Amino acid sequence: MTDTPFPNAPQTGPDPAQPLPRLARDTSPDNPWPVSLLSRKYHDAVAKWPGTWIEGQISEINTRRSGSAYLTVRDNVEDISLSVTGFGRFAQMAREFRQGDRVILHGKPDVWMKQTRLSFMGDDIRRVGKGDLMAQIEELRRRLKGEGLFDAENKVPLPEFPHRIGLICAPHARAEGDVITNARLRWPTIEFTVVHAHVQGPSCPPDVVAAIRKLDADPSVDVIIVARGGGSFEDLLGFSDESVVRATAACVTPIVSAIGHEDDWTLIELAADLRASTPTDAAKRVVPDVNEQLAIVDEARRRIRDRIRFRVDNERRLIEGYANRPSLTRPLTMLDKPQRFVDDARRRLDIGMRRITDDASLTVEKLHASLTALSPQSTLDRGYAVVQDAHGHVVADSANVHAGDGVTVTLRRGRIRATVDEADAAKADASNESAK
């Protein structure tokens, strides 16, 4: 007997006497890991990861406790954040930073076993650029995104074969030569309309806006490239100006941003119809490769020739098949089937007519026999005679004639005219009775 309130209830949970599985794949409902063991496994695995340098922007920071610092670092482009914790020297260094600063920090990932929470344990932190400006740009990005300026449905596709490119760049800039040289290497007939503008400093936003509007109003320009070489964060601030972003989003002509290097980032890239990593990349993506297009044309010609040759060969085989048919080599064979049909029809018609004639002849013979049997002549042929009075009525009763009446007697052959001497009705009745 047991002291449990439900002695018949099934027992659940792992058997304390059963050893725990060594590997996660060996666990089961009957032999699971405790939470503490799983947390330890996570901690030991993460402890083997190497230290990493990361870059981001401080979105939250807490250094109120002495000897410790808690930060939330946000990615510069994507909406992804990471929790960073540090102690001792790192906490002292973190006191020099505030929310919005752009930083580079070093540390290792760590698992806090009490809540099995993954965090990043920092040991070094350094300032990069101006975080307050990054915060302003980030705020502007969110506001413009909320207005729909960066929506994908507003993007305009680039023309496949542009005739003229509008280029916005600094005077005598290397980016101008990179775009023109690489574009003409790929598509020698391409033409350019170049508008020079300041690409950094206070004059950058109004110059770029005016250049975009000028090229957008030119009907001969098929696509616009805004190009600038690499530079510092402060040098590229003009391309994150609100007026530049709005002018880019409002541009009807397809526009490509090619600002800085691949790692640089500005707001104009979000509003442009296409973002190129470098000016050279923009030139390669705006115009097609003439060699590739010639290869496509050659392939199309080859396929057309093959299709025509295949069609001609099919028609030739079809004509040869027609020419070798017996209907053309021996035309009279075309009449064999109709002749067999006519012969068969004639035979069936002859059989049908003979059958109809035989049936009609048999019918006539039967009718002739019936008529012969019913004919009065046949009665006369057996020796009987037909007596008619003077009016031509057949005398069937002797009471219908009197002495002196003239009668006509029709025999098998010929007629006799006679006069009644006497008509004996009684004898006739006696004869009828005796006949009965």
Secondary structure, 3 states (H helix, E strand, C coil): CCCCCCCCCCCCCCCCCCCCCCCHHHCECCECCCHHHHHHHHHHHHHCCCCEEEEEEEEEEECCCCCEEEEEEECCCCCCEEEEEEECHHHHHHCCCCCCCEEEEEEEEEEECCCCEEEEEEEEEEECCCHHHHHHHHHHHHHHHHCCCCCHHHCCCCCCCCCEEEEEECCCCHHHHHHHHHHHHHCCCCEEEEEECCCCCCCHHHHHHHHHHHHHCCCCCCEEEEEECCCCCCCCHHHHCHHHHHHHHHCCCCEEEEECCCCCCCCHHHHCCEECCCHHHHHHHHCCCHHHHHHHHHHHHHHHHHHHHHHHHHHHHHHHHHHCCHHHHCHHHHHHHHHHHHHHHHHHHHHHHHHHHHHHHHHHHHHHHHHHHHCHHHHHHCCCCEEECCCCCECCCHHHCCCCCEEEEECCCCEEEEECCCCCHHHHHHHHHHHC
